[in-house]
Amino acid sequence: MRIQDDQLKRFVSDAGLVPKKDLTAAEKVAKEEKRTLAEALIAGGYMTEDDLRRVESYVLGVPFVSLKDEKINFDILSLIPEPVARNHNIIAFKKNDVSLEVAMLDTADLPAIDFIKKKVGLKILPRLTDTESMRYALQQYQKTLKDEFGDIIAKESSALKVIAEEGGDEASEEDLKKMAEDLPVVRIVDTLLRHAIIQGASDIHIEPMEEEVLVRYRIDGILHDAMTLPKHASNTIAARLKVLSNLKLDEKRLPQDGRFKMEMDGQKVSFRVSVLPIFYGEKIVMRLLRENRSGFSLEGMGFHGSTLERVQGAMKQTTGIILVTGPTGSGKTTTLYTILDLLNTPEVNISTIEDPIEYQMPRINQTQVKSEIGFTFSSGLRSLMRQDPDIIMVGEIRDQETASLAINAALTGHLVLATVHTNSAAGTIARLVDMGVESFLMVSTLRVAIGQRLVRRVKEDMREPYTLSSNERAELSKHADLDRILEAMKEENIIKSNATWNSVPFYHVKEGPNGDDGYKGRAGIHEVLPVSDAMKEMVMSSATADQIEEQARKEGMLTMLEDGIYKAARGITTIEEVLRVINE
């Protein structure tokens, strides 16, 4: 709030909004803790933030608006991009030729006002609003997008021509090509792809069923039904996507794989397309890969404290191997790209061998595996070694040959980054031994093994605080060291040195309107296993993954579950989400 303490005290006292003794108590707290009176009134529970916004509106003469249950014109709403609206709590709701009215929770957020003024070229008129209005208005982004795209697709679907009636003759390749270039199917496919990009989807599933075609988007790791299309749209959509991906139009019995690119609002997106024949037609799954993504940081991805220090320590080495492990879709490649981005300086030569190349990065020599012509990870890695690299990234270590080549590269003066499919950081060592890697070579080259998963971030305005009960703590203690987590939070100054679990809030997700599940975006939960001298001895004596993990925990490693609980305690996610991901 931007009201002076004396102004606020006078108004609250005159209006009788807070009893005099409570106002005196809040003043005392504000003085002792060097806080504003507004902060003390909120902390003491005497007034809510929305109460203070209404007072601010009256005292400062800024109009107050309620947007609850108000339908905002989508053309006006979309003048402010959704990420900006969410990050700054600012909504465009009324416009004329010279000005734009915006509702805000903090009218003193001058950078946001300045950004929007430059973007729209109009005079900005700030208005105060409450959190409920803001939440309702932000929901309209998603709802309006769905409504708008749904209407376009319904309209175009009715205009589609049927390629071949059931039981009739199969359409020729020429007919299929003609239909794939028909205007309605072009619009439908274009709209589906654009909608998926706006929604932040990582995958699109187009599934023909008995009487309709189901379209689903994977958003933040969870599949959601997006829309249904009439059954006769199946063949024309498949034909259109095959044309875009340079696939055989008349091949409907064998699986096919291809890819294509599109650009939207300056953002290049590559689509990896997989076509699979099923009982009711052809199922199509597309993976969306957003290109030219940079600016990631290890901290932004969820690394912190000792986990961050261990990764940074390994990155400073000029030789050795950094391994990232986890199931498909756990963000392994993004972690490797982030490390590469940080290591990408003019003094080093970086080469990669990938399948596929997911992000294109400047000054990095990226090579695509083509197994159909015999160009595999192992053959590609052999060739890379003759290219005078300092740093090598191997998309995935799948077999003994690739593993041995990676180990040899690390032994001969290279820093190697790679991914392996295992369930935990400790399991990485056992997996490499299973592949036939010699233990003494592995322990002399492996710097750190990073295990990771992705959890959904809970929206700040959808959080409901609670504290863990003794029963919940007892249940979690069976699988995680809660004292170690509390100690980590104290070491990083997240909580006070005398804090206990009774004073640390966790969060449930409140049920939102229009089916909002309360989550948006994802963060990583990690375990980083450094190869210490004690660990080397254990590996040499053929210790199991459980024994290696136990030793790593003794040396201060937080497991993925413990890191998840840490992030739930920080309000980034929820305990329920962490348990869902860990138990998958």
C-alpha positions as CSV (number, residue, x, y, z in Angstrom):
1,M,0.0,0.0,0.0
2,R,1.2,3.5,-0.7
3,I,-0.6,5.5,2.1
4,Q,1.4,7.2,4.8
5,D,1.0,5.7,8.2
6,D,-0.5,8.8,9.8
7,Q,-3.0,9.1,6.9
8,L,-4.0,5.5,7.3
9,K,-4.2,5.7,11.1
10,R,-6.4,8.8,10.9
11,F,-8.8,7.3,8.4
12,V,-9.1,3.9,10.0
13,S,-9.7,5.5,13.4
14,D,-12.3,8.0,12.1
15,A,-14.1,5.4,10.1
16,G,-14.1,2.9,13.0
17,L,-12.7,0.2,10.8
18,V,-10.4,-1.2,13.6
19,P,-11.0,-1.0,17.3
20,K,-8.7,1.5,19.1
21,K,-6.8,-1.2,21.1
22,D,-6.1,-3.2,18.0
23,L,-4.9,-0.2,16.1
24,T,-2.5,0.6,19.0
25,A,-1.3,-3.0,19.1
26,A,-0.6,-2.9,15.3
27,E,1.3,0.5,15.7
28,K,3.5,-1.1,18.4
29,V,4.3,-4.1,16.2
30,A,5.0,-1.8,13.2
31,K,7.5,0.2,15.3
32,E,9.2,-2.9,16.8
33,E,9.5,-4.8,13.6
34,K,10.2,-1.7,11.4
35,R,7.2,-2.4,9.2
36,T,4.5,-0.1,7.8
37,L,1.2,0.2,9.7
38,A,-0.6,-1.4,6.7
39,E,1.7,-4.4,6.9
40,A,1.1,-4.7,10.7
41,L,-2.7,-4.5,10.3
42,I,-2.6,-7.3,7.7
43,A,-0.2,-9.5,9.7
44,G,-2.3,-9.1,12.8
45,G,-5.5,-10.1,11.0
46,Y,-7.2,-6.7,11.8
47,M,-7.7,-5.9,8.1
48,T,-7.4,-7.8,4.8
49,E,-5.4,-6.6,1.8
50,D,-8.6,-6.0,0.0
51,D,-9.9,-3.8,2.9
52,L,-6.7,-1.7,2.7
53,R,-7.1,-1.4,-1.1
54,R,-10.5,0.1,-0.6
55,V,-9.1,2.5,2.0
56,E,-6.3,3.4,-0.4
57,S,-8.8,4.0,-3.2
58,Y,-10.7,6.4,-1.0
59,V,-7.7,8.3,0.5
60,L,-5.7,8.6,-2.7
61,G,-8.7,9.2,-4.9
62,V,-8.0,6.3,-7.2
63,P,-11.3,4.8,-8.5
64,F,-12.2,1.3,-7.3
65,V,-13.7,-1.3,-9.7
66,S,-15.2,-4.7,-9.2
67,L,-14.7,-7.1,-12.2
68,K,-16.4,-10.1,-10.5
69,D,-19.0,-11.6,-12.9
70,E,-18.1,-9.0,-15.6
71,K,-17.5,-10.4,-19.1
72,I,-14.5,-8.5,-20.6
73,N,-14.3,-8.1,-24.4
74,F,-11.5,-10.4,-25.5
75,D,-10.0,-7.8,-27.9
76,I,-9.5,-5.5,-24.9
77,L,-8.4,-8.2,-22.5
78,S,-5.7,-9.5,-24.9
79,L,-4.1,-6.1,-25.2
80,I,-2.1,-7.2,-22.1
81,P,-0.4,-10.6,-22.7
82,E,-1.5,-13.2,-20.2
83,P,1.9,-13.7,-18.6
84,V,2.2,-9.9,-18.0
85,A,-1.3,-9.8,-16.6
86,R,-0.6,-12.7,-14.2
87,N,2.9,-11.5,-13.1
88,H,1.8,-7.9,-12.4
89,N,-1.9,-8.5,-11.5
90,I,-3.1,-6.0,-14.1
91,I,-6.2,-6.4,-16.4
92,A,-7.3,-4.2,-19.4
93,F,-11.1,-3.9,-19.2
94,K,-12.3,-0.7,-20.9
95,K,-10.9,1.2,-23.9
96,N,-11.7,4.3,-26.0
97,D,-9.8,6.1,-28.8
98,V,-7.4,7.8,-26.4
99,S,-7.2,5.8,-23.2
100,L,-7.2,2.3,-21.7
101,E,-8.6,1.6,-18.2
102,V,-6.6,-1.1,-16.3
103,A,-7.6,-2.8,-13.0
104,M,-4.6,-3.4,-10.6
105,L,-3.9,-4.7,-7.2
106,D,-1.1,-2.2,-6.8
107,T,-1.4,1.1,-8.7
108,A,2.2,2.0,-7.8
109,D,3.5,-0.7,-10.2
110,L,4.9,1.9,-12.5
111,P,7.0,-0.4,-14.7
112,A,3.9,-2.4,-15.6
113,I,2.0,0.7,-16.5
114,D,4.9,2.1,-18.6
115,F,5.2,-1.3,-20.5
116,I,1.5,-1.3,-21.4
117,K,1.5,2.4,-22.4
118,K,4.4,1.7,-24.8
119,K,2.7,-1.4,-26.1
120,V,-0.8,0.0,-26.8
121,G,0.1,3.7,-27.4
122,L,-2.8,5.0,-25.3
123,K,-3.1,6.9,-22.0
124,I,-3.3,4.4,-19.2
125,L,-5.9,5.0,-16.4
126,P,-5.1,2.8,-13.4
127,R,-8.0,1.5,-11.2
128,L,-7.8,-0.4,-8.0
129,T,-9.6,-3.8,-7.7
130,D,-9.7,-6.7,-5.2
131,T,-8.1,-10.2,-5.4
132,E,-11.4,-11.9,-6.2
133,S,-12.0,-9.6,-9.2
134,M,-8.5,-10.2,-10.4
135,R,-8.8,-14.0,-10.1
136,Y,-12.1,-13.9,-12.1
137,A,-10.7,-11.7,-14.8
138,L,-7.5,-13.8,-15.2
139,Q,-9.7,-16.9,-15.7
140,Q,-11.3,-15.2,-18.7
141,Y,-8.0,-15.5,-20.7
142,Q,-8.2,-19.3,-20.8
143,K,-12.0,-19.5,-21.1
144,T,-12.2,-16.9,-23.9
145,L,-9.4,-18.7,-25.9
146,K,-11.3,-22.0,-25.7
147,D,-14.6,-20.4,-26.6
148,E,-13.0,-18.5,-29.6
149,F,-11.1,-21.4,-31.0
150,G,-13.9,-23.8,-30.4
151,D,-16.3,-21.6,-32.4
152,I,-13.8,-21.4,-35.3
153,I,-13.3,-25.2,-35.4
154,A,-17.0,-26.0,-35.2
155,K,-17.7,-23.6,-38.1
156,E,-14.9,-25.0,-40.3
157,S,-15.7,-28.7,-39.4
158,S,-19.1,-28.3,-40.9
159,A,-17.5,-27.2,-44.2
160,L,-15.2,-30.2,-44.5
161,K,-15.7,-32.5,-47.4
162,V,-15.8,-36.2,-46.7
163,I,-12.9,-38.0,-48.3
164,A,-14.3,-41.5,-48.4
165,E,-17.5,-42.8,-47.0
166,E,-17.2,-45.9,-44.8
167,G,-17.2,-49.0,-46.9
168,G,-16.5,-47.0,-50.0
169,D,-13.3,-46.9,-52.1
170,E,-10.1,-45.6,-50.6
171,A,-9.2,-42.1,-51.8
172,S,-6.2,-41.8,-54.1
173,E,-3.1,-39.9,-53.1
174,E,-4.1,-37.1,-55.4
175,D,-7.5,-36.8,-53.8
176,L,-6.0,-36.8,-50.4
177,K,-3.5,-34.1,-51.4
178,K,-6.3,-32.0,-52.8
179,M,-8.4,-32.4,-49.6
180,A,-5.4,-31.6,-47.4
181,E,-5.2,-28.2,-49.1
182,D,-8.9,-27.5,-48.8
183,L,-9.4,-24.2,-46.9
184,P,-11.5,-25.5,-43.9
185,V,-9.0,-28.2,-43.0
186,V,-6.1,-25.8,-43.3
187,R,-8.0,-23.4,-40.9
188,I,-8.8,-26.3,-38.4
189,V,-5.2,-27.6,-38.2
190,D,-3.8,-24.1,-38.0
191,T,-6.2,-23.2,-35.2
192,L,-5.5,-26.4,-33.3
193,L,-1.7,-25.7,-33.4
194,R,-2.1,-22.1,-32.4
195,H,-4.4,-22.9,-29.6
196,A,-1.9,-25.5,-28.3
197,I,0.9,-22.9,-28.4
198,I,-1.1,-20.3,-26.5
199,Q,-2.2,-22.9,-23.9
200,G,1.5,-23.8,-23.3
201,A,0.9,-27.5,-24.4
202,S,3.9,-29.8,-24.7
203,D,2.0,-32.5,-26.8
204,I,-1.1,-32.7,-29.0
205,H,-3.0,-36.0,-29.2
206,I,-5.6,-36.4,-32.1
207,E,-7.4,-39.6,-31.5
208,P,-10.1,-41.0,-33.9
209,M,-12.9,-42.8,-32.0
210,E,-16.0,-44.6,-33.1
211,E,-18.2,-41.6,-33.5
212,E,-15.9,-38.5,-33.1
213,V,-12.3,-37.3,-33.0
214,L,-10.9,-36.4,-29.6
215,V,-8.2,-33.7,-29.3
216,R,-6.2,-33.6,-26.1
217,Y,-3.4,-31.3,-25.0
218,R,-0.7,-32.2,-22.4
219,I,-0.3,-29.1,-20.3
220,D,2.2,-29.2,-17.4
221,G,2.5,-32.9,-17.7
222,I,-1.2,-33.7,-17.5
223,L,-3.5,-34.6,-20.4
224,H,-6.6,-32.5,-20.8
225,D,-9.5,-32.9,-23.2
226,A,-9.4,-29.8,-25.5
227,M,-12.2,-30.4,-27.9
228,T,-14.0,-33.0,-30.0
229,L,-14.4,-32.9,-33.8
230,P,-16.9,-34.8,-36.1
231,K,-15.7,-38.3,-37.2
232,H,-15.4,-37.3,-40.9
233,A,-12.7,-34.7,-39.9
234,S,-10.2,-37.5,-39.0
235,N,-8.9,-38.4,-42.5
236,T,-8.7,-34.8,-43.7
237,I,-6.8,-33.7,-40.6
238,A,-4.4,-36.7,-40.9
239,A,-3.9,-35.8,-44.6
240,R,-3.1,-32.2,-43.8
241,L,-0.6,-33.1,-41.1
242,K,1.1,-35.6,-43.4
243,V,1.5,-32.9,-46.1
244,L,3.0,-30.6,-43.5
245,S,5.4,-33.3,-42.3
246,N,6.3,-34.7,-45.7
247,L,4.9,-38.1,-45.0
248,K,3.3,-40.6,-47.4
249,L,-0.4,-39.6,-47.8
250,D,-1.6,-43.0,-48.9
251,E,0.3,-45.1,-46.3
252,K,-2.3,-46.0,-43.6
253,R,-1.0,-49.4,-42.5
254,L,2.4,-48.5,-41.1
255,P,3.5,-45.9,-38.5
256,Q,5.2,-42.8,-39.8
257,D,7.3,-40.1,-38.2
258,G,8.0,-36.6,-39.4
259,R,8.4,-32.9,-38.3
260,F,7.5,-29.4,-39.4
261,K,7.9,-25.8,-38.1
262,M,5.6,-22.8,-37.7
263,E,6.1,-19.3,-36.4
264,M,3.6,-17.5,-34.2
265,D,4.1,-14.0,-32.7
266,G,7.8,-14.2,-33.4
267,Q,8.1,-17.6,-31.6
268,K,9.3,-20.6,-33.7
269,V,7.8,-23.9,-32.7
270,S,8.9,-27.3,-34.1
271,F,6.4,-30.1,-34.2
272,R,7.6,-33.7,-34.0
273,V,4.8,-35.8,-35.6
274,S,4.1,-39.5,-34.9
275,V,1.3,-41.2,-36.9
276,L,0.1,-44.7,-35.7
277,P,-2.6,-46.8,-37.3
278,I,-5.3,-47.8,-34.8
279,F,-8.7,-49.5,-35.0
280,Y,-10.7,-46.3,-35.9
281,G,-8.1,-44.6,-38.2
282,E,-4.8,-43.0,-37.5
283,K,-3.8,-41.6,-34.1
284,I,-1.5,-38.6,-34.4
285,V,0.7,-37.3,-31.5
286,M,2.7,-34.1,-31.9
287,R,5.5,-33.0,-29.5
288,L,5.9,-29.2,-29.5
289,L,9.5,-28.0,-29.2
290,R,9.9,-24.3,-28.8
291,E,13.1,-23.1,-30.5
292,N,15.5,-20.4,-29.6
293,R,14.7,-20.7,-25.9
294,S,17.4,-19.3,-23.7
295,G,17.7,-17.3,-20.5
296,F,17.1,-20.3,-18.2
297,S,18.9,-20.4,-15.0
298,L,19.6,-23.3,-12.6
299,E,18.0,-21.3,-9.8
300,G,14.9,-20.7,-11.9
301,M,14.7,-24.5,-12.6
302,G,14.5,-25.3,-8.9
303,F,18.2,-25.9,-7.9
304,H,19.1,-24.3,-4.5
305,G,21.5,-24.6,-1.6
306,S,23.8,-27.6,-1.7
307,T,22.2,-29.1,-4.8
308,L,23.1,-25.9,-6.7
309,E,26.6,-25.7,-5.3
310,R,27.3,-29.3,-6.4
311,V,26.1,-28.8,-9.9
312,Q,28.1,-25.5,-10.2
313,G,31.2,-27.3,-8.8
314,A,30.9,-30.0,-11.5
315,M,30.4,-27.4,-14.2
316,K,33.7,-25.7,-13.2
317,Q,35.6,-29.0,-14.1
318,T,37.2,-29.3,-17.5
319,T,36.9,-33.1,-17.6
320,G,34.5,-35.7,-16.3
321,I,30.8,-36.6,-16.8
322,I,27.7,-34.9,-15.6
323,L,24.7,-37.3,-15.9
324,V,21.0,-36.2,-15.7
325,T,18.5,-39.0,-15.1
326,G,14.7,-39.3,-14.9
327,P,11.8,-40.7,-16.9
328,T,10.6,-39.3,-20.3
329,G,9.2,-35.7,-19.9
330,S,11.1,-35.0,-16.6
331,G,13.0,-32.0,-18.1
332,K,16.4,-33.8,-18.5
333,T,17.2,-32.1,-21.8
334,T,16.2,-28.7,-20.5
335,T,18.6,-29.1,-17.6
336,L,21.4,-30.1,-20.0
337,Y,20.7,-27.1,-22.3
338,T,20.7,-24.8,-19.3
339,I,24.1,-26.0,-18.2
340,L,25.3,-25.7,-21.9
341,D,24.0,-22.2,-22.1
342,L,26.0,-21.3,-18.9
343,L,29.1,-22.9,-20.3
344,N,28.8,-21.4,-23.8
345,T,31.6,-18.9,-23.9
346,P,33.9,-17.9,-26.8
347,E,36.8,-19.9,-25.3
348,V,35.2,-23.3,-25.6
349,N,34.1,-25.5,-28.5
350,I,30.8,-27.3,-27.7
351,S,29.4,-30.1,-29.8
352,T,26.3,-32.2,-29.3
353,I,24.8,-35.4,-30.6
354,E,21.0,-35.5,-30.1
355,D,17.8,-37.3,-31.0
356,P,16.1,-35.0,-31.8
357,I,17.6,-31.5,-31.6
358,E,15.0,-29.9,-29.3
359,Y,16.3,-26.3,-28.9
360,Q,18.7,-24.6,-31.4
361,M,21.5,-22.8,-29.6
362,P,23.9,-20.2,-31.1
363,R,27.6,-21.1,-31.2
364,I,26.9,-24.8,-30.4
365,N,27.5,-27.5,-33.1
366,Q,24.4,-29.6,-32.9
367,T,24.1,-33.0,-34.7
368,Q,21.0,-35.0,-35.3
369,V,21.0,-38.9,-34.9
370,K,19.8,-40.7,-38.1
371,S,19.6,-44.4,-37.1
372,E,18.0,-45.4,-40.4
373,I,21.2,-44.6,-42.2
374,G,23.5,-46.0,-39.4
375,F,24.3,-42.6,-37.8
376,T,23.8,-43.5,-34.1
377,F,24.8,-42.0,-30.8
378,S,28.0,-44.1,-30.8
379,S,29.0,-43.4,-34.4
380,G,28.2,-39.7,-34.0
381,L,30.2,-39.5,-30.8
382,R,33.2,-41.1,-32.5
383,S,33.0,-38.4,-35.2
384,L,32.6,-35.6,-32.6
385,M,35.9,-36.7,-30.9
386,R,37.7,-35.7,-34.1
387,Q,36.1,-32.2,-34.1
388,D,38.4,-30.9,-31.3
389,P,35.6,-30.3,-28.8
390,D,36.0,-29.1,-25.2
391,I,32.5,-29.9,-24.1
392,I,30.3,-32.7,-25.5
393,M,26.6,-33.4,-24.9
394,V,25.2,-36.8,-25.6
395,G,21.4,-36.8,-25.9
396,E,21.1,-40.2,-24.3
397,I,23.4,-43.1,-23.2
398,R,21.4,-46.2,-24.3
399,D,24.0,-48.9,-24.8
400,Q,27.5,-50.1,-23.7
401,E,29.2,-48.7,-26.8
402,T,27.9,-45.1,-26.2
403,A,28.6,-45.4,-22.5
404,S,32.2,-46.5,-23.1
405,L,32.8,-43.8,-25.6
406,A,31.5,-41.2,-23.2
407,I,33.7,-42.5,-20.4
408,N,36.8,-42.4,-22.8
409,A,35.9,-38.9,-23.9
410,A,35.9,-37.8,-20.2
411,L,39.2,-39.6,-19.6
412,T,40.9,-37.8,-22.5
413,G,40.2,-34.3,-21.4
414,H,36.6,-33.5,-22.2
415,L,33.6,-32.4,-20.1
416,V,30.7,-34.7,-21.1
417,L,27.0,-34.1,-20.4
418,A,24.5,-36.9,-21.0
419,T,21.2,-38.3,-19.9
420,V,20.4,-41.8,-18.7
421,H,16.9,-43.4,-18.1
422,T,16.8,-44.5,-14.4
423,N,14.5,-43.7,-11.5
424,S,17.0,-42.0,-9.2
425,A,20.5,-40.5,-9.1
426,A,21.9,-43.5,-7.2
427,G,20.3,-45.9,-9.8
428,T,22.5,-44.2,-12.5
429,I,25.6,-45.9,-11.3
430,A,24.0,-49.3,-11.2
431,R,22.6,-48.7,-14.7
432,L,26.0,-47.9,-16.1
433,V,27.5,-51.0,-14.5
434,D,24.7,-53.1,-16.0
435,M,25.6,-51.6,-19.4
436,G,29.1,-53.1,-18.9
437,V,31.0,-49.9,-17.9
438,E,34.1,-50.7,-15.7
439,S,33.6,-49.5,-12.1
440,F,37.1,-48.1,-11.8
441,L,36.7,-46.0,-15.0
442,M,33.3,-44.7,-14.0
443,V,34.3,-43.5,-10.5
444,S,37.3,-41.7,-12.0
445,T,35.1,-39.7,-14.4
446,L,31.6,-39.3,-13.0
447,R,31.3,-35.9,-11.3
448,V,27.6,-35.7,-10.3
449,A,24.5,-37.6,-11.1
450,I,21.3,-35.5,-11.1
451,G,18.0,-37.1,-10.6
452,Q,14.9,-35.0,-11.4
453,R,11.1,-34.8,-11.8
454,L,8.8,-31.9,-12.7
455,V,6.0,-30.8,-10.3
456,R,3.3,-28.4,-11.2
457,R,3.5,-24.9,-9.6
458,V,0.5,-23.8,-7.6
459,K,-0.9,-20.3,-8.4
460,E,-0.3,-17.8,-5.6
461,D,-4.0,-16.7,-5.7
462,M,-5.2,-20.3,-5.5
463,R,-3.3,-21.3,-2.3
464,E,-4.9,-22.1,1.0
465,P,-2.4,-22.3,3.9
466,Y,-2.3,-25.1,6.6
467,T,0.2,-26.7,8.9
468,L,1.1,-30.4,8.9
469,S,-0.6,-32.4,11.6
470,S,1.5,-34.7,13.8
471,N,0.0,-37.7,11.9
472,E,1.0,-36.2,8.5
473,R,4.5,-35.5,9.8
474,A,4.8,-39.1,11.1
475,E,3.7,-40.5,7.7
476,L,6.1,-38.3,5.7
477,S,8.9,-39.2,8.2
478,K,8.8,-42.8,7.1
479,H,10.1,-41.8,3.7
480,A,11.9,-38.5,4.2
481,D,14.1,-36.8,6.8
482,L,12.0,-33.8,7.8
483,D,14.7,-32.5,10.2
484,R,17.2,-32.4,7.3
485,I,14.6,-30.4,5.2
486,L,14.0,-28.0,8.1
487,E,17.8,-27.5,8.5
488,A,18.2,-26.8,4.8
489,M,15.5,-24.1,4.9
490,K,17.3,-22.5,7.9
491,E,20.7,-22.6,6.2
492,E,19.2,-20.8,3.2
493,N,17.5,-18.2,5.5
494,I,14.0,-19.2,4.2
495,I,12.8,-19.5,7.8
496,K,14.0,-18.3,11.2
497,S,16.7,-20.3,13.0
498,N,14.2,-21.2,15.8
499,A,11.3,-22.2,13.5
500,T,9.6,-25.6,13.8
501,W,7.3,-27.5,11.5
502,N,4.4,-26.1,13.6
503,S,5.2,-22.6,12.2
504,V,6.0,-23.6,8.6
505,P,2.9,-23.2,6.3
506,F,2.1,-25.7,3.5
507,Y,-0.7,-25.2,1.0
508,H,-3.8,-26.8,-0.4
509,V,-5.2,-25.8,-3.8
510,K,-8.5,-23.9,-3.7
511,E,-11.0,-25.0,-6.3
512,G,-11.2,-22.3,-9.0
513,P,-14.0,-21.3,-11.5
514,N,-14.3,-22.8,-14.9
515,G,-12.5,-26.0,-14.0
516,D,-9.2,-24.3,-13.0
517,D,-7.1,-26.8,-11.1
518,G,-5.0,-24.1,-9.4
519,Y,-1.7,-25.0,-11.1
520,K,0.3,-23.3,-13.8
521,G,3.8,-24.0,-15.0
522,R,6.3,-26.5,-13.6
523,A,9.4,-26.6,-11.4
524,G,12.0,-29.2,-10.9
525,I,12.6,-31.3,-7.8
526,H,16.1,-32.7,-7.8
527,E,18.6,-34.9,-6.0
528,V,22.3,-34.3,-6.8
529,L,24.7,-37.2,-5.9
530,P,28.4,-36.2,-5.9
531,V,30.9,-39.0,-6.2
532,S,32.9,-38.7,-3.0
533,D,35.9,-40.9,-1.9
534,A,33.5,-43.0,0.3
535,M,31.2,-43.4,-2.7
536,K,34.0,-44.4,-5.0
537,E,35.0,-47.2,-2.6
538,M,31.3,-48.4,-2.4
539,V,31.0,-48.5,-6.2
540,M,34.3,-50.4,-6.5
541,S,32.9,-53.0,-4.0
542,S,29.7,-53.4,-6.0
543,A,27.4,-51.6,-3.6
544,T,23.7,-51.6,-4.4
545,A,21.7,-48.4,-5.5
546,D,20.1,-48.3,-2.0
547,Q,23.4,-48.5,-0.2
548,I,24.8,-45.7,-2.5
549,E,21.7,-43.5,-1.8
550,E,22.0,-44.1,2.0
551,Q,25.7,-43.0,1.9
552,A,24.7,-39.9,-0.2
553,R,22.1,-38.9,2.3
554,K,24.7,-39.2,5.1
555,E,26.8,-36.8,3.1
556,G,23.9,-34.3,3.0
557,M,22.0,-35.1,-0.2
558,L,18.3,-34.2,-0.2
559,T,16.3,-36.9,-2.1
560,M,13.8,-35.9,-4.7
561,L,11.0,-36.4,-2.2
562,E,12.7,-34.3,0.4
563,D,13.4,-31.6,-2.2
564,G,9.7,-31.8,-3.1
565,I,8.6,-31.3,0.5
566,Y,11.1,-28.4,0.7
567,K,9.4,-26.8,-2.3
568,A,5.9,-27.5,-0.9
569,A,7.0,-25.7,2.3
570,R,8.1,-22.7,0.2
571,G,4.7,-22.5,-1.4
572,I,5.9,-23.5,-4.9
573,T,3.9,-26.6,-5.1
574,T,1.8,-28.9,-2.8
575,I,2.5,-32.1,-0.9
576,E,-0.2,-33.9,-3.0
577,E,1.5,-32.9,-6.3
578,V,4.9,-34.1,-5.0
579,L,3.6,-37.5,-4.0
580,R,1.7,-37.8,-7.3
581,V,5.0,-37.3,-9.3
582,I,7.2,-39.4,-7.0
583,N,4.8,-42.3,-7.0
584,E,4.3,-42.4,-10.8
